[in-house]
Amino acid sequence: MAVGIRPNKALAESSGLFCNKGIVVNDYMQTVTDASVYVVGECAEHRGVAYGLGCAIV
């Protein structure tokens, strides 16, 4: 369990990806802004929840 971390979403925001608590993704982990961008880990926000498990943008 990761406690007390915050998603670093600055790069995503500056790239125009839609962010809230994290980078907002759908059920397939695609960003809602651009389906060719996938997000996992601490930066992803799925259904309103950012879990905080590490970050990788593919």
C-alpha positions in Angstrom: 0.0 0.0 0.0 1.2 3.5 -0.9 0.3 6.2 1.6 0.7 10.0 1.4 1.8 10.2 -2.3 0.5 12.6 -4.9 0.4 12.0 -8.6 2.8 14.2 -10.6 0.6 15.2 -13.4 2.3 18.4 -14.5 3.7 16.9 -17.7 0.3 15.5 -18.6 -1.5 18.8 -17.9 1.0 20.7 -20.0 0.4 18.2 -22.8 -3.3 18.9 -22.8 -4.4 15.6 -21.2 -7.5 15.9 -19.0 -6.6 15.6 -15.3 -8.5 15.8 -12.0 -6.8 14.0 -9.0 -4.7 12.2 -11.7 -4.8 11.6 -15.4 -8.4 10.6 -16.1 -8.6 7.2 -17.8 -11.4 4.9 -19.1 -11.8 1.1 -18.3 -9.1 0.3 -20.8 -6.6 2.7 -19.1 -6.7 5.0 -22.1 -6.8 8.7 -21.4 -10.2 10.3 -22.0 -8.4 13.0 -24.1 -6.4 10.7 -26.5 -7.2 7.0 -26.8 -3.6 6.4 -28.1 -2.2 7.3 -24.7 -2.4 4.8 -21.9 -1.7 5.6 -18.2 -1.1 3.3 -15.2 -0.1 3.7 -11.6 -0.1 6.7 -9.4 -0.9 9.2 -12.2 -4.0 7.3 -13.3 -7.5 8.3 -12.0 -10.0 5.6 -12.8 -13.7 6.2 -11.9 -12.7 9.0 -9.6 -10.0 7.1 -7.7 -6.3 7.6 -7.9 -4.7 4.6 -6.2 -1.1 5.6 -5.9 1.0 2.6 -7.1 3.8 4.1 -9.3 3.6 5.7 -12.7 4.2 4.9 -16.3 2.8 6.6 -19.4 3.1 4.4 -22.5 
